[in-house]
Amino acid sequence: MLAVKYNGIGDVRTEDIPKPVCAPGNVLIKVAYAGICGSDLHIYRKGMFVTYLRETMGHEFSGVVESIGEGVQGLEPGDHVVGDPRVTCGKCRWCRQGAFNLCPELGFIGEVSPGCFAEYIEMNVKKILKVPPEINLRRAALVEPVAVALHAVDQGKITEKDSLGIVGAGPVGLLTIAVAKALRVKEITVLDISPARLELARRLGADKVITAFPEECSGAIDVAVDAVGKEITLNGILNWLNPKGRLVMVGLYEEKANFDPNSVVTKELDLIGVNAYETTHLERAIDFLIDCSPDIEQVITHVLPLESAGEAFSLLNSAGTGAAKILLAP
């Protein structure tokens, strides 16, 4: 089968590897669509997260059950599914509480075990979520990033009373617009440097789009979601927030960041971290994608074959790119 292998910084290649064999308790899935995530770009650019070279990449996917291993119940060949890609120790305090996203040893398929940028993937049945027929497989590929957006909104305690600023109109930022609109948030402002991505933000429901942080206090916001993870965005957001404002930090940082903490002190700001999602967010993401507008699929700007994985990464790594979510379609 074909699979996308990580061979080092800036080097991804589509190669022919053996098809997995379905072991007892596991499910063999024919991948329909696999999404390139921001964390995949961190791997591509910096080699972050991966435990060894030549790993099969990818953790967001939708697919069809090809076969089931001995002892598997609740799934049958032909079922449409998505996966919970988190890999945890299963023993720590947080895992015992079901807070798997807080496991100190948390990793993801595509980083610490074979991922979904392949024609087939084998996973334990406990990590599989069935998708109802109301969601087509292309839309189902958004379940995992929608779960991130739902967790961000929950962590930030965002309500209809808030003015919300979203920094970064990539997939998570764009999907956060959709989740926030469903809550009837008072006003949503989106900041990005890409005109194409800002146009996407408008179509998904942003009230305002901007290319730079406002200089005047009149544009201040109550809650900010940072979906970028850079020093410049961190400092810009701290200035942008109202007193008692909340910064929801979703974007992972590739470099250490310096900032002036005095604005946190003088404004009494809350800084809130978001690490992936809880299991309930994956389940809620499926329900959300059943109920929300078809417009949400506009987040998907490209669908490319596995053989074009290198092109897809180059496109997403280009400054000011208009690409948002790129799906690989085995």
Legacy VTK file of the C-alpha trace (Angstrom):
# vtk DataFile Version 3.0
C-alpha trace
ASCII
DATASET POLYDATA
POINTS 330 float
0.000 0.000 0.000
1.028 3.651 -0.359
1.971 5.647 2.740
3.521 9.061 3.437
6.754 8.677 5.393
8.609 11.360 7.363
12.276 11.165 6.446
13.529 14.268 8.224
12.974 18.015 8.249
11.329 19.136 5.009
11.414 15.603 3.608
8.164 13.660 3.213
7.870 10.887 0.644
5.090 8.620 -0.559
6.333 5.048 -0.494
5.032 1.500 -0.962
4.896 -0.435 2.336
3.182 -3.649 3.502
-0.536 -3.489 4.246
-1.301 -3.987 7.963
-2.766 -7.285 9.153
-5.774 -6.986 11.459
-4.870 -8.329 14.915
-7.352 -9.484 17.604
-9.188 -6.530 19.130
-8.225 -4.270 16.254
-9.952 -2.834 13.192
-8.483 -2.455 9.722
-9.719 0.737 8.075
-9.491 1.799 4.455
-8.670 5.504 4.728
-10.978 7.780 2.723
-9.560 11.197 3.659
-6.688 12.241 5.911
-6.190 15.850 6.983
-2.866 17.646 7.359
-2.792 19.292 10.797
-0.737 22.166 12.173
1.209 19.671 14.277
2.138 17.836 11.060
3.647 21.120 9.874
5.640 21.366 13.118
7.025 17.917 12.325
7.773 18.936 8.727
9.511 22.175 9.714
11.207 21.267 13.004
11.010 17.531 13.545
8.873 18.030 16.647
6.994 15.152 18.323
8.228 12.227 16.210
10.067 9.468 18.066
11.936 8.053 15.082
12.452 8.733 11.401
10.496 7.161 8.589
7.266 7.157 10.578
4.011 7.059 8.620
2.534 10.516 9.279
-0.984 11.766 10.004
-3.629 11.567 12.733
-6.858 13.071 11.299
-8.883 10.735 9.123
-12.167 9.247 8.044
-12.551 5.832 6.505
-14.443 2.600 5.983
-14.018 -0.560 8.050
-12.298 -3.146 5.852
-12.149 -5.999 8.370
-12.374 -6.632 12.106
-10.134 -8.698 14.352
-11.173 -11.459 16.690
-13.241 -10.227 19.636
-14.305 -6.934 18.056
-17.945 -6.033 18.660
-20.069 -3.070 17.563
-18.406 -2.599 14.178
-18.797 -4.361 10.855
-17.064 -4.135 7.486
-18.501 -1.207 5.563
-19.082 1.006 8.616
-17.938 4.620 8.289
-15.585 5.633 11.097
-13.108 8.140 12.449
-10.368 7.563 14.992
-9.250 8.901 18.347
-5.558 9.351 17.522
-4.300 9.982 21.059
-1.713 7.534 22.391
-1.403 7.541 26.191
0.165 5.532 28.992
-3.228 4.444 30.356
-1.868 4.275 33.906
-1.265 7.801 35.198
-3.598 9.844 37.376
-4.954 11.694 34.358
-5.599 8.584 32.265
-7.392 6.950 35.207
-9.667 10.016 35.305
-10.299 9.836 31.552
-8.384 13.086 30.962
-6.207 11.434 28.319
-5.201 14.750 26.757
-3.317 15.590 29.975
-1.305 12.362 30.095
2.387 13.298 30.556
3.256 10.707 27.908
0.612 11.864 25.419
1.477 11.279 21.784
-0.468 10.759 18.573
-0.554 8.232 15.793
1.664 9.585 13.062
4.176 10.639 15.713
4.746 7.699 18.065
3.054 4.950 16.020
2.000 4.530 12.376
-0.428 7.200 11.204
-3.205 7.624 8.676
-1.431 9.119 5.653
-1.785 5.706 4.070
-4.254 3.578 2.166
-5.006 1.541 5.306
-4.616 1.965 9.051
-5.046 -0.572 11.855
-6.281 0.651 15.249
-7.675 -0.792 18.458
-11.473 -0.893 18.430
-11.546 1.262 21.588
-10.064 4.091 19.516
-12.719 3.991 16.792
-15.874 6.132 16.611
-18.660 5.181 14.243
-19.959 7.959 12.004
-23.647 8.027 11.023
-24.631 8.129 7.338
-25.757 11.765 7.658
-22.083 12.787 7.492
-20.221 12.135 4.260
-16.643 10.910 4.627
-15.162 14.198 3.399
-16.967 16.106 6.141
-16.178 13.372 8.671
-12.475 14.091 8.167
-13.110 17.340 10.099
-14.190 15.572 13.312
-10.783 15.781 14.986
-10.091 19.504 14.321
-13.709 20.375 15.233
-13.065 18.623 18.563
-10.118 20.995 19.105
-12.349 24.001 18.381
-15.031 22.732 20.781
-12.440 22.237 23.516
-11.052 25.744 22.933
-14.494 27.308 23.278
-15.200 25.268 26.413
-11.848 26.121 28.002
-12.343 29.796 27.259
-15.879 29.720 28.722
-16.982 31.657 25.632
-20.624 32.798 25.669
-23.002 34.995 23.677
-21.954 37.955 25.837
-18.338 37.909 24.634
-16.569 39.734 21.867
-14.179 37.167 20.419
-10.921 37.626 18.543
-9.433 34.716 16.625
-5.802 35.035 15.584
-4.970 32.722 12.711
-7.494 31.721 10.048
-6.113 28.247 9.595
-8.360 25.199 10.022
-8.702 25.425 13.818
-9.298 29.174 13.727
-11.896 28.813 10.972
-13.675 25.950 12.731
-13.693 27.987 15.951
-15.695 30.617 14.047
-18.324 27.981 13.238
-18.497 26.757 16.835
-18.681 30.304 18.205
-21.406 31.267 15.713
-23.486 28.355 16.959
-23.234 29.937 20.432
-24.351 33.310 18.999
-21.210 35.040 20.256
-21.681 38.829 20.279
-18.978 39.634 17.726
-16.179 37.686 16.049
-13.068 39.388 14.678
-10.499 37.316 12.798
-6.888 38.347 12.202
-4.687 36.806 9.519
-2.216 37.989 6.871
-3.796 35.963 4.062
-6.609 37.685 2.128
-7.848 34.301 0.889
-8.103 32.903 4.409
-9.820 36.063 5.632
-12.384 35.691 2.852
-12.993 32.153 4.107
-13.427 33.572 7.621
-16.065 36.000 6.327
-17.955 33.218 4.574
-17.944 31.140 7.749
-19.436 33.970 9.798
-16.730 36.366 11.006
-18.169 39.836 11.651
-14.848 41.593 11.045
-11.533 40.597 9.469
-8.243 42.431 10.006
-4.615 42.008 8.973
-2.993 43.683 12.010
-3.750 44.185 15.667
-5.816 47.322 16.431
-3.842 50.174 17.938
-6.750 51.769 19.776
-8.505 50.489 22.868
-11.886 50.893 21.152
-11.241 47.630 19.307
-10.464 45.617 22.429
-11.993 42.167 22.905
-13.121 39.995 25.812
-11.685 36.652 24.671
-8.918 35.790 22.218
-8.140 32.420 20.655
-4.521 32.219 19.532
-4.394 29.566 16.823
-0.910 30.613 15.660
1.595 30.223 18.500
4.221 32.894 17.856
5.817 35.572 20.023
4.366 38.359 17.883
0.806 37.033 18.197
1.137 36.463 21.940
2.239 40.035 22.585
-0.321 41.470 20.183
-3.151 39.611 21.884
-2.135 40.700 25.389
-2.415 44.319 24.209
-5.699 43.634 22.390
-7.586 42.131 25.324
-9.896 44.055 27.625
-9.255 44.023 31.392
-10.404 40.676 32.833
-9.970 39.252 29.331
-9.149 35.628 28.551
-6.458 34.307 26.224
-7.130 30.778 24.959
-3.845 29.346 23.713
-4.384 26.679 21.040
-1.389 27.093 18.723
1.769 25.151 19.557
5.000 27.132 19.683
7.993 26.131 17.582
10.208 28.684 19.348
10.398 30.091 22.870
8.511 33.372 23.255
9.318 36.495 25.257
6.489 38.679 26.521
5.875 41.438 29.038
3.821 39.882 31.866
2.838 43.290 33.236
-0.217 43.430 30.995
-1.343 40.104 32.465
-0.963 41.574 35.950
-2.428 45.030 35.375
-5.421 43.802 33.348
-5.896 40.668 35.492
-5.937 38.491 32.401
-6.511 34.748 32.320
-4.158 32.632 30.201
-5.768 29.296 29.343
-4.096 26.350 27.657
-5.818 23.968 25.249
-4.210 20.571 24.683
-6.067 18.646 21.971
-9.489 17.603 23.354
-11.334 15.235 25.640
-13.128 12.139 24.364
-16.486 13.885 24.739
-15.334 16.564 22.296
-14.820 13.949 19.574
-18.343 12.654 20.211
-19.760 16.180 20.210
-17.864 16.992 17.010
-19.763 14.243 15.212
-23.076 15.699 16.412
-21.945 19.214 15.488
-21.102 18.145 11.939
-24.528 16.551 11.568
-26.312 19.749 12.577
-24.138 22.552 11.189
-24.340 24.205 7.790
-22.785 22.573 4.717
-20.717 25.770 4.495
-18.299 24.333 7.056
-16.760 22.198 4.314
-15.334 25.390 2.798
-12.524 24.931 5.333
-11.332 22.151 3.012
-9.543 24.058 0.259
-7.660 21.191 -1.410
-8.012 17.433 -1.832
-4.848 15.785 -3.153
-3.690 12.196 -3.671
-1.131 10.619 -1.354
1.458 10.956 -4.104
1.142 14.768 -3.802
1.904 14.904 -0.062
5.156 16.792 -0.636
3.320 19.390 -2.716
0.664 19.718 0.010
3.245 20.390 2.731
5.065 22.917 0.557
1.793 24.712 -0.130
0.848 24.921 3.560
4.363 26.066 4.453
4.242 28.994 2.006
3.936 32.479 3.528
0.509 34.006 3.157
-0.943 30.818 1.702
-4.635 30.717 0.918
-4.746 27.001 1.686
-6.581 26.001 4.843
-7.381 22.314 5.401
-5.726 20.016 2.861
-7.022 16.473 2.716
-5.005 13.599 1.304
-7.253 11.081 -0.452
-5.780 7.593 -0.785
LINES 1 331
330 0 1 2 3 4 5 6 7 8 9 10 11 12 13 14 15 16 17 18 19 20 21 22 23 24 25 26 27 28 29 30 31 32 33 34 35 36 37 38 39 40 41 42 43 44 45 46 47 48 49 50 51 52 53 54 55 56 57 58 59 60 61 62 63 64 65 66 67 68 69 70 71 72 73 74 75 76 77 78 79 80 81 82 83 84 85 86 87 88 89 90 91 92 93 94 95 96 97 98 99 100 101 102 103 104 105 106 107 108 109 110 111 112 113 114 115 116 117 118 119 120 121 122 123 124 125 126 127 128 129 130 131 132 133 134 135 136 137 138 139 140 141 142 143 144 145 146 147 148 149 150 151 152 153 154 155 156 157 158 159 160 161 162 163 164 165 166 167 168 169 170 171 172 173 174 175 176 177 178 179 180 181 182 183 184 185 186 187 188 189 190 191 192 193 194 195 196 197 198 199 200 201 202 203 204 205 206 207 208 209 210 211 212 213 214 215 216 217 218 219 220 221 222 223 224 225 226 227 228 229 230 231 232 233 234 235 236 237 238 239 240 241 242 243 244 245 246 247 248 249 250 251 252 253 254 255 256 257 258 259 260 261 262 263 264 265 266 267 268 269 270 271 272 273 274 275 276 277 278 279 280 281 282 283 284 285 286 287 288 289 290 291 292 293 294 295 296 297 298 299 300 301 302 303 304 305 306 307 308 309 310 311 312 313 314 315 316 317 318 319 320 321 322 323 324 325 326 327 328 329
